[in-house]
Amino acid sequence: MAEVRDEYIRALFDLSKTDPAKWATFVEAFKAYTIHELERITQSAPDTAQIAIGFGRKMKEQRDDFVGIEALMGKIKK
């Protein structure tokens, strides 16, 4: 499992280096989108709340990966 995540991190890192300006624009847009979705989750129906919360957590994890790609790649290289 860790190998798959490492490949994912390497691919994100490589993508972030292809065009740093576009990557920065993407990260900022994804951060805003994450906030929007987390706010929407607070209005979800009780019968779908658990799924919505799980979705929100996963989005937050992805956002954190995008924001911290340099540090994550540094951990893999060690």
A tleap script that builds the chain and sets N, CA, C and O, in Angstrom:
source leaprc.protein.ff14SB
mol = sequence {
  NMET ALA GLU VAL ARG ASP GLU TYR ILE ARG
  ALA LEU PHE ASP LEU SER LYS THR ASP PRO
  ALA LYS TRP ALA THR PHE VAL GLU ALA PHE
  LYS ALA TYR THR ILE HIE GLU LEU GLU ARG
  ILE THR GLN SER ALA PRO ASP THR ALA GLN
  ILE ALA ILE GLY PHE GLY ARG LYS MET LYS
  GLU GLN ARG ASP ASP PHE VAL GLY ILE GLU
  ALA LEU MET GLY LYS ILE LYS CLYS
}
set mol.1.N position { 0.817 -1.190 0.000 }
set mol.1.CA position { 0.000 0.000 0.000 }
set mol.1.C position { 0.863 1.258 0.000 }
set mol.1.O position { 0.571 2.219 -0.711 }
set mol.2.N position { 1.923 1.247 0.797 }
set mol.2.CA position { 2.808 2.407 0.853 }
set mol.2.C position { 3.457 2.664 -0.497 }
set mol.2.O position { 3.705 3.813 -0.863 }
set mol.3.N position { 3.731 1.599 -1.236 }
set mol.3.CA position { 4.352 1.762 -2.553 }
set mol.3.C position { 3.420 2.505 -3.507 }
set mol.3.O position { 3.861 3.352 -4.284 }
set mol.4.N position { 2.144 2.186 -3.444 }
set mol.4.CA position { 1.161 2.855 -4.303 }
set mol.4.C position { 1.078 4.331 -3.934 }
set mol.4.O position { 1.041 5.192 -4.813 }
set mol.5.N position { 1.049 4.624 -2.639 }
set mol.5.CA position { 1.004 6.027 -2.208 }
set mol.5.C position { 2.273 6.761 -2.609 }
set mol.5.O position { 2.209 7.917 -3.027 }
set mol.6.N position { 3.417 6.113 -2.489 }
set mol.6.CA position { 4.673 6.740 -2.906 }
set mol.6.C position { 4.643 7.104 -4.390 }
set mol.6.O position { 5.092 8.182 -4.777 }
set mol.7.N position { 4.121 6.214 -5.207 }
set mol.7.CA position { 4.011 6.499 -6.647 }
set mol.7.C position { 3.077 7.678 -6.898 }
set mol.7.O position { 3.344 8.521 -7.755 }
set mol.8.N position { 1.996 7.731 -6.153 }
set mol.8.CA position { 1.047 8.842 -6.244 }
set mol.8.C position { 1.750 10.153 -5.892 }
set mol.8.O position { 1.594 11.151 -6.596 }
set mol.9.N position { 2.525 10.151 -4.802 }
set mol.9.CA position { 3.244 11.354 -4.376 }
set mol.9.C position { 4.276 11.755 -5.421 }
set mol.9.O position { 4.406 12.938 -5.738 }
set mol.10.N position { 5.005 10.792 -5.958 }
set mol.10.CA position { 5.992 11.100 -7.008 }
set mol.10.C position { 5.314 11.719 -8.230 }
set mol.10.O position { 5.814 12.689 -8.799 }
set mol.11.N position { 4.188 11.157 -8.624 }
set mol.11.CA position { 3.462 11.686 -9.789 }
set mol.11.C position { 2.974 13.109 -9.520 }
set mol.11.O position { 3.077 13.977 -10.387 }
set mol.12.N position { 2.444 13.349 -8.319 }
set mol.12.CA position { 2.018 14.710 -7.977 }
set mol.12.C position { 3.199 15.675 -7.980 }
set mol.12.O position { 3.101 16.792 -8.487 }
set mol.13.N position { 4.308 15.234 -7.413 }
set mol.13.CA position { 5.499 16.085 -7.369 }
set mol.13.C position { 5.957 16.431 -8.780 }
set mol.13.O position { 6.236 17.592 -9.080 }
set mol.14.N position { 6.034 15.422 -9.645 }
set mol.14.CA position { 6.443 15.664 -11.030 }
set mol.14.C position { 5.482 16.640 -11.715 }
set mol.14.O position { 5.905 17.548 -12.431 }
set mol.15.N position { 4.201 16.437 -11.483 }
set mol.15.CA position { 3.200 17.330 -12.062 }
set mol.15.C position { 3.372 18.751 -11.547 }
set mol.15.O position { 3.230 19.710 -12.305 }
set mol.16.N position { 3.673 18.888 -10.276 }
set mol.16.CA position { 3.843 20.230 -9.690 }
set mol.16.C position { 5.034 20.962 -10.290 }
set mol.16.O position { 5.076 22.192 -10.284 }
set mol.17.N position { 5.996 20.217 -10.803 }
set mol.17.CA position { 7.200 20.831 -11.363 }
set mol.17.C position { 7.080 21.135 -12.858 }
set mol.17.O position { 7.900 21.879 -13.395 }
set mol.18.N position { 6.083 20.581 -13.537 }
set mol.18.CA position { 5.960 20.824 -14.981 }
set mol.18.C position { 5.627 22.273 -15.284 }
set mol.18.O position { 6.126 22.840 -16.256 }
set mol.19.N position { 4.786 22.872 -14.456 }
set mol.19.CA position { 4.439 24.287 -14.603 }
set mol.19.C position { 4.052 24.815 -13.223 }
set mol.19.O position { 2.880 24.784 -12.848 }
set mol.20.N position { 5.038 25.298 -12.473 }
set mol.20.CA position { 4.771 25.732 -11.091 }
set mol.20.C position { 3.657 26.770 -10.955 }
set mol.20.O position { 2.916 26.747 -9.972 }
set mol.21.N position { 3.528 27.661 -11.904 }
set mol.21.CA position { 2.475 28.682 -11.818 }
set mol.21.C position { 1.089 28.047 -11.948 }
set mol.21.O position { 0.171 28.381 -11.199 }
set mol.22.N position { 0.950 27.138 -12.897 }
set mol.22.CA position { -0.338 26.455 -13.046 }
set mol.22.C position { -0.618 25.564 -11.846 }
set mol.22.O position { -1.765 25.454 -11.412 }
set mol.23.N position { 0.406 24.932 -11.310 }
set mol.23.CA position { 0.238 24.096 -10.119 }
set mol.23.C position { -0.270 24.954 -8.960 }
set mol.23.O position { -1.196 24.554 -8.254 }
set mol.24.N position { 0.323 26.119 -8.763 }
set mol.24.CA position { -0.098 27.015 -7.680 }
set mol.24.C position { -1.554 27.442 -7.866 }
set mol.24.O position { -2.316 27.507 -6.901 }
set mol.25.N position { -1.933 27.733 -9.113 }
set mol.25.CA position { -3.322 28.093 -9.401 }
set mol.25.C position { -4.249 26.932 -9.075 }
set mol.25.O position { -5.308 27.129 -8.478 }
set mol.26.N position { -3.857 25.730 -9.461 }
set mol.26.CA position { -4.652 24.539 -9.166 }
set mol.26.C position { -4.815 24.337 -7.671 }
set mol.26.O position { -5.921 24.084 -7.194 }
set mol.27.N position { -3.721 24.448 -6.929 }
set mol.27.CA position { -3.768 24.226 -5.474 }
set mol.27.C position { -4.705 25.238 -4.816 }
set mol.27.O position { -5.517 24.871 -3.967 }
set mol.28.N position { -4.597 26.495 -5.199 }
set mol.28.CA position { -5.475 27.514 -4.621 }
set mol.28.C position { -6.941 27.240 -4.965 }
set mol.28.O position { -7.821 27.404 -4.120 }
set mol.29.N position { -7.195 26.830 -6.189 }
set mol.29.CA position { -8.567 26.512 -6.592 }
set mol.29.C position { -9.086 25.298 -5.824 }
set mol.29.O position { -10.246 25.275 -5.413 }
set mol.30.N position { -8.242 24.301 -5.630 }
set mol.30.CA position { -8.675 23.115 -4.907 }
set mol.30.C position { -8.922 23.436 -3.437 }
set mol.30.O position { -9.848 22.894 -2.833 }
set mol.31.N position { -8.110 24.304 -2.859 }
set mol.31.CA position { -8.324 24.716 -1.474 }
set mol.31.C position { -9.689 25.396 -1.332 }
set mol.31.O position { -10.429 25.114 -0.390 }
set mol.32.N position { -10.017 26.281 -2.259 }
set mol.32.CA position { -11.313 26.968 -2.228 }
set mol.32.C position { -12.452 25.976 -2.426 }
set mol.32.O position { -13.479 26.059 -1.753 }
set mol.33.N position { -12.268 25.046 -3.341 }
set mol.33.CA position { -13.293 24.037 -3.601 }
set mol.33.C position { -13.505 23.148 -2.376 }
set mol.33.O position { -14.639 22.790 -2.057 }
set mol.34.N position { -12.435 22.797 -1.700 }
set mol.34.CA position { -12.527 21.983 -0.494 }
set mol.34.C position { -13.350 22.702 0.569 }
set mol.34.O position { -14.223 22.099 1.194 }
set mol.35.N position { -13.080 23.971 0.773 }
set mol.35.CA position { -13.844 24.754 1.746 }
set mol.35.C position { -15.325 24.768 1.366 }
set mol.35.O position { -16.197 24.581 2.215 }
set mol.36.N position { -15.592 24.989 0.091 }
set mol.36.CA position { -16.975 24.993 -0.400 }
set mol.36.C position { -17.667 23.661 -0.099 }
set mol.36.O position { -18.790 23.641 0.406 }
set mol.37.N position { -17.004 22.566 -0.405 }
set mol.37.CA position { -17.591 21.243 -0.178 }
set mol.37.C position { -17.768 20.947 1.307 }
set mol.37.O position { -18.772 20.354 1.700 }
set mol.38.N position { -16.806 21.351 2.137 }
set mol.38.CA position { -16.940 21.130 3.575 }
set mol.38.C position { -18.125 21.913 4.137 }
set mol.38.O position { -18.828 21.421 5.019 }
set mol.39.N position { -18.347 23.110 3.641 }
set mol.39.CA position { -19.505 23.886 4.067 }
set mol.39.C position { -20.801 23.208 3.619 }
set mol.39.O position { -21.780 23.178 4.364 }
set mol.40.N position { -20.802 22.672 2.417 }
set mol.40.CA position { -21.980 21.970 1.908 }
set mol.40.C position { -22.288 20.725 2.737 }
set mol.40.O position { -23.452 20.381 2.945 }
set mol.41.N position { -21.252 20.065 3.200 }
set mol.41.CA position { -21.419 18.856 4.000 }
set mol.41.C position { -22.202 19.157 5.274 }
set mol.41.O position { -22.973 18.322 5.747 }
set mol.42.N position { -22.005 20.335 5.819 }
set mol.42.CA position { -22.718 20.684 7.058 }
set mol.42.C position { -24.227 20.742 6.846 }
set mol.42.O position { -24.992 20.714 7.810 }
set mol.43.N position { -24.653 20.823 5.604 }
set mol.43.CA position { -26.084 20.885 5.300 }
set mol.43.C position { -26.624 19.554 4.783 }
set mol.43.O position { -27.769 19.480 4.335 }
set mol.44.N position { -25.815 18.514 4.844 }
set mol.44.CA position { -26.258 17.230 4.303 }
set mol.44.C position { -27.338 16.614 5.184 }
set mol.44.O position { -27.411 16.860 6.388 }
set mol.45.N position { -28.159 15.819 4.547 }
set mol.45.CA position { -29.241 15.136 5.253 }
set mol.45.C position { -28.659 14.114 6.231 }
set mol.45.O position { -27.606 13.530 5.972 }
set mol.46.N position { -29.338 13.905 7.337 }
set mol.46.CA position { -28.825 12.950 8.344 }
set mol.46.C position { -28.545 11.555 7.789 }
set mol.46.O position { -27.606 10.896 8.235 }
set mol.47.N position { -29.331 11.101 6.838 }
set mol.47.CA position { -29.122 9.748 6.310 }
set mol.47.C position { -27.901 9.638 5.396 }
set mol.47.O position { -27.463 8.531 5.081 }
set mol.48.N position { -27.357 10.760 4.974 }
set mol.48.CA position { -26.153 10.722 4.133 }
set mol.48.C position { -24.946 11.377 4.822 }
set mol.48.O position { -23.890 11.546 4.212 }
set mol.49.N position { -25.115 11.735 6.073 }
set mol.49.CA position { -24.063 12.469 6.784 }
set mol.49.C position { -22.754 11.696 6.880 }
set mol.49.O position { -21.685 12.276 6.695 }
set mol.50.N position { -22.816 10.404 7.165 }
set mol.50.CA position { -21.568 9.643 7.307 }
set mol.50.C position { -20.790 9.603 5.998 }
set mol.50.O position { -19.567 9.744 5.998 }
set mol.51.N position { -21.478 9.417 4.901 }
set mol.51.CA position { -20.812 9.403 3.601 }
set mol.51.C position { -20.230 10.778 3.300 }
set mol.51.O position { -19.095 10.887 2.836 }
set mol.52.N position { -20.999 11.819 3.562 }
set mol.52.CA position { -20.534 13.178 3.309 }
set mol.52.C position { -19.303 13.510 4.145 }
set mol.52.O position { -18.366 14.139 3.653 }
set mol.53.N position { -19.303 13.095 5.389 }
set mol.53.CA position { -18.151 13.355 6.261 }
set mol.53.C position { -16.918 12.614 5.748 }
set mol.53.O position { -15.823 13.177 5.729 }
set mol.54.N position { -17.083 11.371 5.335 }
set mol.54.CA position { -15.962 10.617 4.769 }
set mol.54.C position { -15.414 11.281 3.521 }
set mol.54.O position { -14.200 11.367 3.336 }
set mol.55.N position { -16.313 11.750 2.661 }
set mol.55.CA position { -15.907 12.454 1.445 }
set mol.55.C position { -15.122 13.718 1.809 }
set mol.55.O position { -14.089 14.010 1.207 }
set mol.56.N position { -15.620 14.456 2.793 }
set mol.56.CA position { -14.937 15.677 3.213 }
set mol.56.C position { -13.552 15.407 3.767 }
set mol.56.O position { -12.610 16.148 3.486 }
set mol.57.N position { -13.427 14.356 4.550 }
set mol.57.CA position { -12.108 13.993 5.092 }
set mol.57.C position { -11.131 13.645 3.982 }
set mol.57.O position { -9.966 14.043 4.021 }
set mol.58.N position { -11.606 12.903 2.997 }
set mol.58.CA position { -10.726 12.518 1.889 }
set mol.58.C position { -10.303 13.748 1.083 }
set mol.58.O position { -9.144 13.865 0.685 }
set mol.59.N position { -11.242 14.659 0.846 }
set mol.59.CA position { -10.894 15.897 0.137 }
set mol.59.C position { -9.836 16.681 0.912 }
set mol.59.O position { -8.890 17.206 0.324 }
set mol.60.N position { -10.001 16.757 2.234 }
set mol.60.CA position { -9.038 17.482 3.064 }
set mol.60.C position { -7.664 16.820 2.998 }
set mol.60.O position { -6.646 17.508 2.929 }
set mol.61.N position { -7.632 15.490 3.018 }
set mol.61.CA position { -6.357 14.778 2.907 }
set mol.61.C position { -5.690 15.082 1.566 }
set mol.61.O position { -4.485 15.327 1.508 }
set mol.62.N position { -6.472 15.065 0.501 }
set mol.62.CA position { -5.915 15.381 -0.815 }
set mol.62.C position { -5.400 16.806 -0.859 }
set mol.62.O position { -4.312 17.065 -1.373 }
set mol.63.N position { -6.183 17.732 -0.319 }
set mol.63.CA position { -5.753 19.134 -0.282 }
set mol.63.C position { -4.423 19.253 0.436 }
set mol.63.O position { -3.517 19.948 -0.025 }
set mol.64.N position { -4.308 18.567 1.577 }
set mol.64.CA position { -3.066 18.623 2.339 }
set mol.64.C position { -1.895 18.017 1.557 }
set mol.64.O position { -0.765 18.493 1.660 }
set mol.65.N position { -2.166 16.969 0.778 }
set mol.65.CA position { -1.129 16.394 -0.085 }
set mol.65.C position { -0.669 17.412 -1.122 }
set mol.65.O position { 0.529 17.581 -1.350 }
set mol.66.N position { -1.625 18.084 -1.746 }
set mol.66.CA position { -1.282 19.074 -2.777 }
set mol.66.C position { -0.469 20.214 -2.185 }
set mol.66.O position { 0.539 20.630 -2.755 }
set mol.67.N position { -0.912 20.714 -1.041 }
set mol.67.CA position { -0.231 21.837 -0.397 }
set mol.67.C position { 1.169 21.441 0.073 }
set mol.67.O position { 2.113 22.220 -0.059 }
set mol.68.N position { 1.303 20.241 0.618 }
set mol.68.CA position { 2.583 19.817 1.198 }
set mol.68.C position { 3.381 18.867 0.332 }
set mol.68.O position { 4.132 18.042 0.852 }
set mol.69.N position { 3.235 18.967 -0.979 }
set mol.69.CA position { 3.886 18.007 -1.876 }
set mol.69.C position { 5.405 18.003 -1.729 }
set mol.69.O position { 6.030 16.946 -1.823 }
set mol.70.N position { 5.999 19.153 -1.503 }
set mol.70.CA position { 7.462 19.215 -1.348 }
set mol.70.C position { 7.914 18.403 -0.129 }
set mol.70.O position { 8.860 17.618 -0.213 }
set mol.71.N position { 7.234 18.598 0.997 }
set mol.71.CA position { 7.591 17.881 2.219 }
set mol.71.C position { 7.338 16.390 2.073 }
set mol.71.O position { 8.139 15.577 2.535 }
set mol.72.N position { 6.231 16.021 1.436 }
set mol.72.CA position { 5.941 14.603 1.235 }
set mol.72.C position { 7.006 13.945 0.368 }
set mol.72.O position { 7.445 12.829 0.647 }
set mol.73.N position { 7.408 14.634 -0.667 }
set mol.73.CA position { 8.451 14.077 -1.551 }
set mol.73.C position { 9.763 13.948 -0.799 }
set mol.73.O position { 10.509 12.989 -0.999 }
set mol.74.N position { 10.045 14.913 0.065 }
set mol.74.CA position { 11.257 14.850 0.883 }
set mol.74.C position { 11.282 13.616 1.768 }
set mol.74.O position { 12.337 13.012 1.960 }
set mol.75.N position { 10.128 13.236 2.311 }
set mol.75.CA position { 10.048 12.045 3.157 }
set mol.75.C position { 10.280 10.776 2.348 }
set mol.75.O position { 10.888 9.824 2.837 }
set mol.76.N position { 9.799 10.765 1.121 }
set mol.76.CA position { 9.972 9.581 0.264 }
set mol.76.C position { 11.432 9.416 -0.126 }
set mol.76.O position { 11.940 8.295 -0.162 }
set mol.77.N position { 12.110 10.514 -0.418 }
set mol.77.CA position { 13.515 10.460 -0.871 }
set mol.77.C position { 14.463 9.998 0.216 }
set mol.77.O position { 15.561 9.531 -0.087 }
set mol.78.N position { 14.063 10.117 1.491 }
set mol.78.CA position { 14.948 9.734 2.593 }
set mol.78.C position { 15.067 8.252 2.735 }
set mol.78.O position { 15.777 7.772 3.618 }
savepdb mol mol.pdb
quit
